[in-house]
Amino acid sequence: MWKFSRTRDADCNGSEASEETEIAVNIGGVKHILYGDVLNRYPETRLAELVNRSMNSTQEDLSALCDDYDELKREFYFDRDPEAFKCILELYYYGEIHIKRGICSIRFKREMDYWGINKEHLNERCKSNLNDMETELAKIVERAKGILDALKEDVMVTRVQKCQAFLRNLMEKPKSSLAARVISVVSIAFILLSSVVMCVNTIPELQVQDAAGNLVENPIIDCIETTCIIWFTVKYVLRFFSSSNKLRFLISFLNIIDFLTIMPFYVVLLLGTAVMGLGSVQQAVQSLRVMRTSLRVMRLARIFKLARHSSGLRTLALAFKISLKELGLIFVYMTVGVFLFSALGYTTEQSHPDTMFTSIPLSFWWAISSMSTVGYGDIYPQTTIGKCNAVVSIMCGILSITLPLNLIINNFVSIYNMQHEFEITAKHEIELMALHAEDEAQECQEAGKMPSASVSNHSVWDSAGVTA
């Protein structure tokens, strides 16, 4: 039996009778003796209401606040977690709650809701962990709902909606069917092929000469490039048609990347037709060549299309996103070091007749390559003091990079593990949804009614909360 010592140094909002009241509560088989003056420090909670009603309420009224009540022993029974209740009691005696290690944050939030305690009473660190868990749970539920919506194609109202759902699964969800897997593999093959063609196209030996003797793209490579663009265009149009929110589709980062990969081809095609109307054919060809060279750099965006098919790349991008503070630290450290050591290097090397440090801006390149431990060797110190400055700059550069880098690695590992848990939990949620759907179908058959969508959606939240 747990019994806390009663203190009188805090203000109590209860009545004089409740201050002298002593109640016994049994939480999951563990008995606690609690005092009215302590519980009334937070009168809005269930325990404070219980102690205030215990003197002048009937057994039916008291039973509404607990699972069972023994009038002879004057003992209240609660079918709750006894370990979580020990944390709950910390609020009344210490003013804040700490969630013990090993207790699920989401389950503890339910315990707090049952006892009428707001999560603002949690310790700041525990509150932060609880918010993170709720965010993760919301993502899991959203993913599970997305999979559940994909399984409800038979309830689509119109033929257009059915067609959109079919195309969405075909283009966006490789695991939905064999055809979707084939399209995903073909898309990856076209991305890799177009990236290789873009690189190979710059080899002079594979280029051909036109009538004027200038090197132009190989017709075979140009044909492969056109085929890849046609595939990207068709897939982009189909995905746009299948999207339920067209504006959200257009402003999505990955969809912007997809647009940038196909836009240069059509811009060159349209402008090439326009410049042919110029008076001089030679001037038109020269203008077209300049435009193709300028827009070719936008083809580099194709490699980012792999992020749509690779969860590892998406995890890496998310890790960089949440590590902006650490990346900013590296940038600040390196910037300060570059300015400092480049100025010292310029100053110490002025005594050498063949100095390579002709100015401080030119020394920036040497400081960057030295602090990043690359060391190209095109610029190097030749005096003894300059070499000592170089050694110090290299050591400072190593520390400036490695110290924040450990935090970035930890963020990546956390995100990777979280994404893996999302995948496992989402699959588990689908299994739970299938069980809920079967139970609902049986109940509806017995009642002679059709299953309602609202019940299914509610079961998603319930099953996700139980899993967490």
GUPAKE-556408 format. One record per residue (C-alpha): residue number from 1; x, y, z. Coordinates in steps of 0.25 Angstrom, whole numbers, padded with zeros to 4 digits. Layout:
<recs>
(NUM,(X,Y,Z))
...
</recs>
This chain:
<recs>
(1,(0000,0000,0000))
(2,(0005,0014,-0004))
(3,(0003,0025,0006))
(4,(0009,0039,0003))
(5,(0012,0048,0015))
(6,(0001,0060,0016))
(7,(0007,0074,0015))
(8,(0000,0087,0019))
(9,(0009,0097,0012))
(10,(0001,0098,-0001))
(11,(-0012,0106,-0003))
(12,(-0025,0097,-0004))
(13,(-0037,0100,-0011))
(14,(-0046,0090,-0004))
(15,(-0055,0091,0008))
(16,(-0051,0089,0022))
(17,(-0058,0076,0022))
(18,(-0050,0071,0010))
(19,(-0037,0076,0016))
(20,(-0039,0065,0027))
(21,(-0044,0055,0017))
(22,(-0036,0042,0015))
(23,(-0040,0033,0004))
(24,(-0034,0020,-0001))
(25,(-0033,0017,-0016))
(26,(-0029,0003,-0022))
(27,(-0022,0005,-0035))
(28,(-0020,-0008,-0042))
(29,(-0018,-0016,-0029))
(30,(-0009,-0005,-0023))
(31,(-0016,0002,-0011))
(32,(-0013,0017,-0008))
(33,(-0017,0026,0003))
(34,(-0020,0040,-0002))
(35,(-0024,0053,0006))
(36,(-0034,0064,0002))
(37,(-0025,0076,0004))
(38,(-0015,0070,-0005))
(39,(-0024,0066,-0016))
(40,(-0032,0079,-0016))
(41,(-0019,0087,-0020))
(42,(-0025,0083,-0034))
(43,(-0040,0084,-0032))
(44,(-0043,0081,-0047))
(45,(-0037,0067,-0047))
(46,(-0045,0054,-0044))
(47,(-0038,0051,-0031))
(48,(-0042,0065,-0025))
(49,(-0057,0063,-0030))
(50,(-0056,0049,-0024))
(51,(-0052,0054,-0010))
(52,(-0062,0065,-0010))
(53,(-0073,0056,-0013))
(54,(-0069,0045,-0004))
(55,(-0076,0051,0009))
(56,(-0089,0055,0003))
(57,(-0092,0046,-0009))
(58,(-0099,0033,-0011))
(59,(-0093,0020,-0016))
(60,(-0098,0022,-0030))
(61,(-0092,0036,-0031))
(62,(-0079,0031,-0026))
(63,(-0079,0019,-0036))
(64,(-0080,0029,-0047))
(65,(-0066,0034,-0044))
(66,(-0059,0020,-0042))
(67,(-0061,0006,-0047))
(68,(-0065,0000,-0034))
(69,(-0068,0005,-0019))
(70,(-0068,-0003,-0007))
(71,(-0077,0004,0003))
(72,(-0072,-0004,0015))
(73,(-0057,-0002,0013))
(74,(-0060,0012,0007))
(75,(-0050,0008,-0004))
(76,(-0051,0013,-0019))
(77,(-0046,0003,-0029))
(78,(-0040,0007,-0043))
(79,(-0037,-0002,-0054))
(80,(-0025,0007,-0058))
(81,(-0010,0005,-0060))
(82,(-0004,0006,-0046))
(83,(0010,0010,-0051))
(84,(0004,0022,-0059))
(85,(-0004,0026,-0046))
(86,(0009,0027,-0038))
(87,(0013,0038,-0048))
(88,(-0001,0044,-0048))
(89,(0001,0046,-0033))
(90,(0013,0054,-0035))
(91,(0005,0066,-0040))
(92,(-0002,0067,-0026))
(93,(0011,0066,-0018))
(94,(0022,0073,-0027))
(95,(0014,0081,-0037))
(96,(0018,0074,-0050))
(97,(0018,0060,-0056))
(98,(0029,0052,-0061))
(99,(0026,0040,-0070))
(100,(0035,0029,-0065))
(101,(0043,0021,-0075))
(102,(0036,0009,-0081))
(103,(0022,0016,-0081))
(104,(0016,0018,-0094))
(105,(0014,0033,-0096))
(106,(0001,0032,-0104))
(107,(-0005,0022,-0093))
(108,(-0001,0032,-0082))
(109,(-0008,0043,-0089))
(110,(-0021,0034,-0088))
(111,(-0018,0033,-0074))
(112,(-0017,0048,-0072))
(113,(-0030,0050,-0080))
(114,(-0037,0040,-0071))
(115,(-0032,0047,-0058))
(116,(-0036,0060,-0063))
(117,(-0021,0066,-0064))
(118,(-0017,0075,-0075))
(119,(-0004,0071,-0082))
(120,(0001,0085,-0079))
(121,(0005,0080,-0065))
(122,(0015,0071,-0071))
(123,(0030,0073,-0070))
(124,(0035,0081,-0082))
(125,(0043,0069,-0087))
(126,(0032,0059,-0085))
(127,(0023,0069,-0092))
(128,(0032,0070,-0104))
(129,(0033,0055,-0105))
(130,(0018,0053,-0105))
(131,(0016,0064,-0116))
(132,(0026,0056,-0124))
(133,(0019,0043,-0122))
(134,(0005,0050,-0125))
(135,(0011,0055,-0138))
(136,(0017,0041,-0142))
(137,(0003,0035,-0139))
(138,(-0004,0045,-0148))
(139,(0006,0042,-0159))
(140,(0003,0027,-0157))
(141,(-0012,0029,-0157))
(142,(-0011,0038,-0170))
(143,(-0003,0027,-0177))
(144,(-0013,0016,-0172))
(145,(-0025,0024,-0177))
(146,(-0018,0026,-0190))
(147,(-0017,0011,-0192))
(148,(-0031,0009,-0187))
(149,(-0036,0019,-0197))
(150,(-0029,0011,-0208))
(151,(-0036,-0001,-0203))
(152,(-0050,0006,-0205))
(153,(-0050,0007,-0220))
(154,(-0063,0000,-0220))
(155,(-0071,0011,-0213))
(156,(-0067,0022,-0223))
(157,(-0079,0029,-0228))
(158,(-0075,0033,-0242))
(159,(-0068,0026,-0253))
(160,(-0058,0037,-0254))
(161,(-0054,0035,-0239))
(162,(-0052,0021,-0241))
(163,(-0043,0024,-0253))
(164,(-0035,0034,-0245))
(165,(-0034,0024,-0233))
(166,(-0029,0013,-0243))
(167,(-0018,0023,-0250))
(168,(-0014,0028,-0236))
(169,(-0011,0014,-0231))
(170,(-0004,0010,-0244))
(171,(0005,0022,-0244))
(172,(0007,0026,-0230))
(173,(0006,0012,-0222))
(174,(0016,0002,-0227))
(175,(0011,-0009,-0217))
(176,(-0004,-0008,-0221))
(177,(-0003,-0017,-0233))
(178,(0007,-0024,-0242))
(179,(0005,-0014,-0253))
(180,(0008,-0003,-0244))
(181,(0021,-0010,-0240))
(182,(0025,-0011,-0255))
(183,(0022,0003,-0258))
(184,(0030,0007,-0246))
(185,(0042,-0001,-0251))
(186,(0041,0005,-0265))
(187,(0040,0019,-0259))
(188,(0053,0016,-0251))
(189,(0060,0010,-0264))
(190,(0056,0023,-0272))
(191,(0061,0032,-0261))
(192,(0075,0025,-0261))
(193,(0075,0024,-0276))
(194,(0072,0039,-0278))
(195,(0083,0042,-0268))
(196,(0093,0034,-0275))
(197,(0089,0039,-0288))
(198,(0091,0053,-0283))
(199,(0105,0050,-0279))
(200,(0109,0042,-0291))
(201,(0104,0053,-0300))
(202,(0115,0062,-0296))
(203,(0126,0053,-0301))
(204,(0132,0059,-0314))
(205,(0135,0046,-0320))
(206,(0120,0042,-0320))
(207,(0116,0055,-0326))
(208,(0114,0057,-0341))
(209,(0117,0069,-0350))
(210,(0107,0077,-0357))
(211,(0108,0084,-0371))
(212,(0116,0095,-0365))
(213,(0126,0086,-0358))
(214,(0120,0089,-0344))
(215,(0119,0078,-0334))
(216,(0104,0074,-0331))
(217,(0097,0064,-0323))
(218,(0097,0049,-0329))
(219,(0083,0046,-0335))
(220,(0082,0033,-0328))
(221,(0085,0039,-0315))
(222,(0075,0050,-0318))
(223,(0064,0040,-0322))
(224,(0066,0033,-0308))
(225,(0065,0046,-0301))
(226,(0052,0049,-0308))
(227,(0047,0035,-0304))
(228,(0050,0038,-0290))
(229,(0043,0051,-0290))
(230,(0031,0045,-0296))
(231,(0030,0035,-0285))
(232,(0032,0046,-0274))
(233,(0021,0055,-0281))
(234,(0011,0044,-0282))
(235,(0013,0040,-0267))
(236,(0012,0054,-0263))
(237,(-0001,0057,-0270))
(238,(-0007,0044,-0265))
(239,(-0003,0047,-0250))
(240,(-0008,0061,-0252))
(241,(-0022,0055,-0257))
(242,(-0023,0045,-0245))
(243,(-0020,0055,-0235))
(244,(-0031,0059,-0226))
(245,(-0025,0073,-0223))
(246,(-0019,0079,-0235))
(247,(-0013,0091,-0228))
(248,(-0006,0083,-0218))
(249,(-0001,0074,-0229))
(250,(0005,0086,-0236))
(251,(0012,0092,-0224))
(252,(0018,0079,-0219))
(253,(0033,0079,-0219))
(254,(0035,0066,-0226))
(255,(0024,0070,-0236))
(256,(0032,0083,-0239))
(257,(0044,0074,-0241))
(258,(0037,0066,-0251))
(259,(0032,0078,-0259))
(260,(0046,0084,-0259))
(261,(0051,0071,-0265))
(262,(0042,0072,-0277))
(263,(0040,0087,-0279))
(264,(0054,0090,-0286))
(265,(0051,0080,-0297))
(266,(0038,0087,-0301))
(267,(0044,0101,-0299))
(268,(0055,0098,-0309))
(269,(0045,0091,-0318))
(270,(0036,0103,-0318))
(271,(0047,0114,-0319))
(272,(0054,0106,-0329))
(273,(0042,0107,-0338))
(274,(0041,0122,-0335))
(275,(0056,0126,-0338))
(276,(0055,0119,-0351))
(277,(0047,0130,-0356))
(278,(0059,0140,-0355))
(279,(0065,0145,-0367))
(280,(0079,0138,-0366))
(281,(0079,0123,-0365))
(282,(0092,0123,-0358))
(283,(0088,0133,-0348))
(284,(0076,0124,-0345))
(285,(0084,0112,-0343))
(286,(0094,0119,-0334))
(287,(0082,0125,-0326))
(288,(0076,0111,-0324))
(289,(0090,0105,-0320))
(290,(0091,0116,-0309))
(291,(0077,0113,-0304))
(292,(0080,0098,-0304))
(293,(0093,0100,-0296))
(294,(0086,0109,-0286))
(295,(0074,0100,-0283))
(296,(0082,0087,-0283))
(297,(0087,0090,-0269))
(298,(0072,0088,-0265))
(299,(0073,0074,-0269))
(300,(0081,0071,-0256))
(301,(0068,0071,-0249))
(302,(0065,0057,-0254))
(303,(0073,0051,-0244))
(304,(0064,0056,-0233))
(305,(0053,0048,-0239))
(306,(0059,0036,-0233))
(307,(0054,0041,-0219))
(308,(0040,0038,-0223))
(309,(0044,0023,-0224))
(310,(0054,0023,-0213))
(311,(0050,0023,-0199))
(312,(0065,0025,-0195))
(313,(0066,0038,-0203))
(314,(0054,0043,-0196))
(315,(0059,0040,-0183))
(316,(0072,0047,-0186))
(317,(0065,0059,-0190))
(318,(0056,0059,-0178))
(319,(0069,0057,-0169))
(320,(0075,0070,-0176))
(321,(0062,0077,-0174))
(322,(0062,0075,-0159))
(323,(0077,0077,-0158))
(324,(0077,0091,-0163))
(325,(0082,0097,-0149))
(326,(0094,0087,-0149))
(327,(0097,0090,-0164))
(328,(0096,0105,-0160))
(329,(0106,0103,-0149))
(330,(0116,0096,-0159))
(331,(0114,0108,-0168))
(332,(0117,0118,-0157))
(333,(0129,0111,-0152))
(334,(0135,0109,-0166))
(335,(0132,0124,-0170))
(336,(0139,0129,-0158))
(337,(0151,0120,-0160))
(338,(0152,0123,-0175))
(339,(0153,0138,-0172))
(340,(0162,0136,-0160))
(341,(0172,0127,-0166))
(342,(0172,0133,-0180))
(343,(0176,0146,-0174))
(344,(0187,0140,-0166))
(345,(0192,0132,-0178))
(346,(0192,0145,-0186))
(347,(0200,0152,-0175))
(348,(0210,0141,-0172))
(349,(0213,0138,-0187))
(350,(0216,0153,-0191))
(351,(0231,0151,-0187))
(352,(0233,0140,-0197))
(353,(0238,0146,-0211))
(354,(0230,0135,-0219))
(355,(0217,0136,-0210))
(356,(0204,0130,-0216))
(357,(0196,0138,-0206))
(358,(0194,0150,-0215))
(359,(0181,0155,-0208))
(360,(0172,0151,-0196))
(361,(0160,0147,-0206))
(362,(0170,0138,-0213))
(363,(0174,0132,-0200))
(364,(0159,0128,-0197))
(365,(0161,0117,-0207))
(366,(0173,0111,-0200))
(367,(0166,0113,-0186))
(368,(0153,0105,-0191))
(369,(0161,0094,-0197))
(370,(0170,0093,-0185))
(371,(0159,0093,-0174))
(372,(0151,0083,-0182))
(373,(0163,0074,-0182))
(374,(0163,0074,-0198))
(375,(0176,0081,-0200))
(376,(0177,0082,-0215))
(377,(0191,0087,-0215))
(378,(0190,0098,-0225))
(379,(0192,0108,-0214))
(380,(0201,0105,-0202))
(381,(0209,0112,-0191))
(382,(0224,0113,-0193))
(383,(0229,0120,-0180))
(384,(0230,0113,-0166))
(385,(0219,0122,-0160))
(386,(0210,0120,-0171))
(387,(0211,0104,-0170))
(388,(0208,0105,-0155))
(389,(0196,0113,-0159))
(390,(0192,0103,-0169))
(391,(0193,0092,-0158))
(392,(0184,0099,-0149))
(393,(0174,0102,-0160))
(394,(0173,0087,-0163))
(395,(0171,0083,-0149))
(396,(0160,0094,-0147))
(397,(0154,0090,-0160))
(398,(0153,0075,-0155))
(399,(0147,0080,-0142))
(400,(0137,0089,-0148))
(401,(0131,0078,-0157))
(402,(0132,0066,-0148))
(403,(0125,0072,-0136))
(404,(0112,0076,-0142))
(405,(0113,0064,-0152))
(406,(0110,0055,-0140))
(407,(0097,0062,-0138))
(408,(0093,0061,-0153))
(409,(0096,0046,-0153))
(410,(0087,0044,-0140))
(411,(0076,0051,-0147))
(412,(0077,0042,-0160))
(413,(0077,0030,-0151))
(414,(0065,0035,-0144))
(415,(0057,0038,-0157))
(416,(0061,0025,-0163))
(417,(0056,0017,-0151))
(418,(0044,0025,-0151))
(419,(0041,0023,-0165))
(420,(0043,0008,-0164))
(421,(0033,0008,-0152))
(422,(0023,0015,-0160))
(423,(0024,0004,-0171))
(424,(0022,-0007,-0161))
(425,(0011,0000,-0153))
(426,(0003,0004,-0165))
(427,(0003,-0011,-0170))
(428,(-0002,-0014,-0156))
(429,(-0012,-0004,-0156))
(430,(-0018,-0009,-0169))
(431,(-0019,-0023,-0163))
(432,(-0027,-0017,-0151))
(433,(-0035,-0009,-0161))
(434,(-0038,-0022,-0169))
(435,(-0043,-0029,-0155))
(436,(-0051,-0017,-0152))
(437,(-0058,-0017,-0166))
(438,(-0061,-0032,-0165))
(439,(-0067,-0030,-0151))
(440,(-0075,-0018,-0156))
(441,(-0080,-0026,-0168))
(442,(-0085,-0037,-0160))
(443,(-0092,-0027,-0151))
(444,(-0098,-0020,-0163))
(445,(-0103,-0034,-0169))
(446,(-0109,-0037,-0156))
(447,(-0116,-0024,-0155))
(448,(-0119,-0023,-0170))
(449,(-0112,-0010,-0172))
(450,(-0100,-0005,-0180))
(451,(-0087,-0002,-0173))
(452,(-0085,0013,-0171))
(453,(-0072,0020,-0175))
(454,(-0071,0028,-0162))
(455,(-0070,0015,-0154))
(456,(-0058,0011,-0162))
(457,(-0051,0024,-0161))
(458,(-0053,0024,-0146))
(459,(-0047,0010,-0145))
(460,(-0035,0015,-0152))
(461,(-0032,0025,-0141))
(462,(-0036,0015,-0130))
(463,(-0027,0004,-0136))
(464,(-0015,0014,-0138))
(465,(-0016,0019,-0124))
(466,(-0016,0005,-0118))
(467,(-0004,0001,-0126))
(468,(0004,0014,-0122))
</recs>
